[in-house]
């Protein structure tokens, strides 16, 4: 397991009864997580610190219960990176803190490359990976189907003092965008993707991971440069194993370029219990 254990502005305080208690800067939130199937430890008064609690509805979705005044949004930092945090209607906050293990890895890979690096970030959300890669000196193309999260990503880039870096923001269906890039002959040294289990593009396009992931990765391998640096896939889809992701990368990017592949779970340390909460899987291909 890869641990995101070097945060200062984020902390997973405790877990139990299907919820996680988290500190985002100075704000404590309580949010659901289906993997937490154990009870809350008795006597831990930290749960009373939560400024807001997200309650999932049995009919889908849910809502926040605010227990004390909550900022509309606030800022947290990781290393030299900065991000806006805001509770959304779907329990999320605009950032996945476990992804710090990938941000650190990508920044190190780009910095050590000793050459210009062009990165394509697909399903890019609010731009955690975009900010990390831009801060390391890469040229980044950020693509997501949601206009709102693309704007959020722009603000995160500006917040991190990277407004002058070569970052291109695209609101589009990622598959259609990649097809156009292939026709235009555009190439990238690194590709990042964080595909959903299911999703829709801005014009009603549908994405289903089990059906679309392999052909999409295979197609994306065709827009890698002659000397690619890395290819990273994140997944939060329940039941999808690291071995499956390893196989996909082996049969696509690995078959074409050689290199090495590393796959595994991502985890967050739980302060109260000293245990770890699994938070998705990563699959990394890198050149030798």
C-alpha positions as CSV (number, residue, x, y, z in Angstrom):
1,X,0.0,0.0,0.0
2,X,1.1,3.5,-0.8
3,X,0.5,5.9,2.1
4,X,-0.2,9.6,1.9
5,X,1.4,10.3,5.2
6,X,3.2,13.6,4.7
7,X,0.3,16.0,5.0
8,X,0.2,18.9,7.5
9,X,-3.0,20.6,6.5
10,X,-5.0,17.4,6.2
11,X,-5.6,14.7,8.8
12,X,-7.8,11.6,9.0
13,X,-8.6,11.8,12.7
14,X,-10.8,8.8,13.2
15,X,-13.2,6.4,11.5
16,X,-16.2,4.3,12.4
17,X,-19.9,3.6,11.9
18,X,-19.5,4.2,8.1
19,X,-18.0,7.7,8.6
20,X,-14.6,9.3,8.6
21,X,-13.6,12.4,10.7
22,X,-11.2,14.6,8.8
23,X,-9.4,17.9,9.4
24,X,-9.1,20.1,6.4
25,X,-6.9,22.9,7.6
26,X,-8.7,24.3,10.6
27,X,-12.1,22.8,9.6
28,X,-13.2,19.3,10.8
29,X,-15.8,17.5,8.6
30,X,-17.6,14.1,9.0
31,X,-18.2,12.3,5.7
32,X,-19.4,8.7,4.8
33,X,-17.1,6.0,3.5
34,X,-18.7,2.6,2.6
35,X,-15.5,0.7,3.5
36,X,-15.7,1.8,7.1
37,X,-17.6,-1.2,8.5
38,X,-16.3,-1.1,12.1
39,X,-17.7,0.9,15.0
40,X,-16.5,4.2,16.4
41,X,-14.2,3.7,19.4
42,X,-15.9,4.6,22.6
43,X,-14.7,7.7,24.4
44,X,-13.3,9.5,21.5
45,X,-14.7,13.0,21.9
46,X,-13.0,14.2,18.7
47,X,-16.2,13.5,16.8
48,X,-17.9,16.4,18.5
49,X,-15.5,18.8,16.7
50,X,-17.1,18.3,13.3
51,X,-18.4,21.6,11.9
52,X,-20.5,19.7,9.3
53,X,-21.7,16.2,8.8
54,X,-22.7,14.7,5.4
55,X,-25.7,12.4,5.7
56,X,-26.2,10.0,2.8
57,X,-29.9,9.5,1.7
58,X,-31.3,6.0,1.2
59,X,-32.7,7.2,-2.1
60,X,-29.3,8.5,-3.4
61,X,-27.3,11.6,-2.8
62,X,-27.5,13.3,0.6
63,X,-27.0,16.6,2.4
64,X,-24.7,18.4,4.8
65,X,-25.8,19.1,8.4
66,X,-24.0,22.2,9.5
67,X,-23.3,22.3,13.3
68,X,-21.2,25.5,13.5
69,X,-20.4,28.3,11.1
70,X,-18.6,27.0,8.0
71,X,-16.6,29.1,5.4
72,X,-18.0,29.0,1.9
73,X,-14.6,27.8,0.9
74,X,-11.1,27.8,2.4
75,X,-7.5,27.0,1.5
76,X,-5.2,24.1,2.4
77,X,-1.6,23.5,1.4
78,X,0.5,20.5,0.4
79,X,4.2,21.2,0.1
80,X,4.2,24.4,-2.1
81,X,0.8,23.6,-3.6
82,X,-2.4,25.3,-2.5
83,X,-6.0,24.2,-3.1
84,X,-9.5,25.6,-2.4
85,X,-11.7,23.3,-0.3
86,X,-15.5,23.5,-0.5
87,X,-18.1,20.9,0.7
88,X,-20.1,19.9,-2.4
89,X,-23.6,18.3,-2.7
90,X,-22.0,14.9,-3.4
91,X,-20.1,14.7,-0.1
92,X,-16.8,15.7,-1.8
93,X,-14.6,18.6,-0.9
94,X,-12.9,19.2,-4.2
95,X,-9.7,17.3,-3.3
96,X,-8.7,13.7,-2.7
97,X,-5.9,13.9,-0.2
98,X,-4.7,10.3,-0.8
99,X,-3.6,11.5,-4.3
100,X,-0.6,13.2,-2.6
101,X,1.3,10.0,-3.1
102,X,1.0,10.5,-6.9
103,X,1.6,14.3,-6.8
104,X,4.9,13.7,-5.1
105,X,5.9,10.9,-7.5
106,X,5.0,12.9,-10.6
107,X,6.8,16.0,-9.4
108,X,9.9,14.0,-8.7
109,X,9.7,12.3,-12.2
110,X,9.3,15.6,-14.0
111,X,12.0,17.3,-12.1
112,X,14.5,14.4,-12.7
113,X,13.7,14.2,-16.4
114,X,16.1,17.0,-17.3
115,X,14.0,17.9,-20.4
116,X,10.7,19.6,-21.2
117,X,7.8,17.4,-20.3
118,X,4.3,17.7,-21.8
119,X,1.5,16.2,-19.7
120,X,-2.1,15.3,-20.5
121,X,-4.4,15.2,-17.5
122,X,-7.7,13.5,-18.3
123,X,-10.8,13.4,-16.1
124,X,-8.8,16.1,-14.4
125,X,-11.4,17.3,-11.8
126,X,-10.2,20.3,-9.8
127,X,-6.6,19.9,-10.9
128,X,-4.6,18.4,-8.1
129,X,-2.3,16.6,-10.5
130,X,-2.3,19.6,-12.9
131,X,-1.1,21.9,-10.1
132,X,1.6,19.3,-9.1
133,X,2.9,18.8,-12.6
134,X,2.9,22.5,-13.4
135,X,4.8,23.3,-10.2
136,X,7.5,20.8,-11.3
137,X,7.9,22.6,-14.6
138,X,5.7,20.6,-17.0
139,X,3.5,21.9,-19.7
140,X,0.0,20.6,-18.9
141,X,-3.2,20.1,-20.8
142,X,-6.1,19.7,-18.3
143,X,-9.3,18.1,-19.6
144,X,-12.6,17.5,-17.9
145,X,-16.3,17.4,-19.0
146,X,-17.5,19.7,-16.2
147,X,-17.2,23.4,-16.7
148,X,-17.5,24.1,-13.0
149,X,-14.6,21.9,-11.9
150,X,-12.4,23.2,-14.8
151,X,-12.9,26.7,-13.4
152,X,-12.1,25.4,-9.9
153,X,-8.9,23.9,-11.4
154,X,-8.0,27.3,-12.9
155,X,-8.4,28.9,-9.5
156,X,-6.2,26.3,-7.8
157,X,-3.4,26.9,-10.4
158,X,-3.7,30.7,-9.7
159,X,-3.8,30.1,-6.0
160,X,-0.6,28.1,-6.1
161,X,1.2,31.0,-7.9
162,X,1.4,29.2,-11.2
163,X,-0.8,31.4,-13.4
164,X,2.1,32.1,-15.7
165,X,2.8,28.4,-16.3
166,X,1.8,26.8,-19.6
167,X,-1.4,25.1,-18.6
168,X,-4.3,24.7,-21.1
169,X,-7.8,24.1,-19.7
170,X,-10.3,22.1,-21.9
171,X,-13.9,21.5,-21.1
172,X,-14.8,18.5,-23.3
173,X,-15.6,14.8,-23.4
174,X,-12.1,13.3,-22.8
175,X,-12.5,10.5,-25.5
176,X,-13.5,13.0,-28.2
177,X,-10.6,15.3,-27.2
178,X,-8.0,12.5,-27.4
179,X,-9.3,11.5,-30.8
180,X,-8.9,15.0,-32.0
181,X,-5.4,15.2,-30.6
182,X,-4.5,12.0,-32.4
183,X,-5.8,13.4,-35.7
184,X,-3.8,16.6,-35.1
185,X,-0.6,14.6,-34.4
186,X,-0.2,16.1,-30.9
187,X,1.9,14.0,-28.6
188,X,2.5,13.9,-24.8
189,X,5.3,12.7,-22.6
190,X,3.0,11.7,-19.8
191,X,-0.6,10.9,-19.4
192,X,-2.7,10.9,-16.2
193,X,-6.3,9.7,-16.0
194,X,-8.7,9.3,-13.1
195,X,-11.7,7.7,-14.8
196,X,-15.1,7.4,-13.1
197,X,-17.0,4.1,-12.9
198,X,-19.7,5.8,-14.9
199,X,-20.2,9.2,-16.3
200,X,-21.6,11.5,-19.0
201,X,-19.9,14.0,-21.2
202,X,-21.2,17.6,-21.8
203,X,-23.3,16.4,-24.8
204,X,-24.7,13.3,-23.2
205,X,-21.7,11.0,-24.1
206,X,-21.6,7.9,-21.7
207,X,-18.6,6.4,-20.1
208,X,-18.6,2.9,-18.4
209,X,-15.3,1.9,-17.0
210,X,-15.6,-1.9,-17.5
211,X,-16.4,-1.3,-21.2
212,X,-14.4,1.7,-22.1
213,X,-11.2,1.7,-20.0
214,X,-9.1,-0.8,-22.0
215,X,-9.8,0.6,-25.5
216,X,-9.3,4.1,-24.1
217,X,-5.9,3.3,-22.5
218,X,-4.9,1.6,-25.8
219,X,-5.9,4.6,-27.8
220,X,-4.1,7.0,-25.5
221,X,-0.9,5.0,-25.8
222,X,-1.0,6.2,-29.4
223,X,-0.5,9.8,-28.5
224,X,2.5,9.3,-26.3
225,X,5.7,10.8,-27.5
226,X,8.7,8.7,-28.8
227,X,10.2,8.9,-25.3
228,X,7.3,8.9,-22.8
229,X,8.0,9.5,-19.2
230,X,5.0,8.0,-17.4
231,X,1.4,6.8,-17.7
232,X,-0.7,7.0,-14.5
233,X,-4.2,5.6,-13.9
234,X,-6.1,6.1,-10.7
235,X,-9.3,4.2,-9.9
236,X,-11.9,4.3,-7.2
237,X,-14.1,1.6,-8.7
238,X,-15.2,-1.0,-6.2
239,X,-14.0,-4.5,-7.1
240,X,-11.4,-3.4,-9.6
241,X,-8.1,-4.9,-8.5
242,X,-4.5,-3.6,-8.9
243,X,-3.8,-6.8,-10.9
244,X,-6.5,-5.9,-13.5
245,X,-4.9,-2.4,-13.9
246,X,-1.5,-4.0,-14.2
247,X,-2.7,-6.2,-17.0
248,X,-4.2,-3.3,-18.9
249,X,-1.0,-1.3,-18.8
250,X,1.1,-4.3,-19.6
251,X,-1.0,-5.1,-22.8
252,X,-1.0,-1.4,-23.9
253,X,1.7,1.0,-22.9
254,X,4.1,-1.7,-21.6
255,X,3.8,-3.8,-24.8
256,X,4.7,-0.8,-26.9
257,X,7.4,0.9,-24.8
258,X,8.7,-1.6,-22.3
259,X,9.5,0.1,-19.0
260,X,8.1,-1.0,-15.7
261,X,4.7,-1.1,-14.0
262,X,3.8,-0.6,-10.4
263,X,0.3,-1.1,-9.0
264,X,-1.3,-1.1,-5.6
265,X,-3.7,0.4,-3.0
266,X,-3.5,3.9,-1.8
267,X,-4.1,4.5,1.9
268,X,-4.5,7.3,4.5
269,X,-3.2,6.9,8.0
270,X,-5.8,7.1,10.8
271,X,-4.5,9.1,13.7
272,X,-6.5,7.6,16.5
273,X,-6.0,3.9,15.6
274,X,-2.7,4.0,13.8
275,X,-4.3,1.9,11.1
276,X,-4.8,2.8,7.4
277,X,-7.9,3.5,5.4
278,X,-7.8,2.2,1.8
279,X,-8.6,4.9,-0.7
280,X,-8.5,3.5,-4.2
281,X,-5.7,2.1,-6.3
282,X,-3.0,3.4,-8.5
283,X,-1.3,2.0,-11.6
284,X,1.9,3.5,-12.8
285,X,3.9,2.8,-16.0
286,X,7.3,4.5,-16.2
287,X,10.1,4.4,-18.7
288,X,13.4,2.8,-17.7
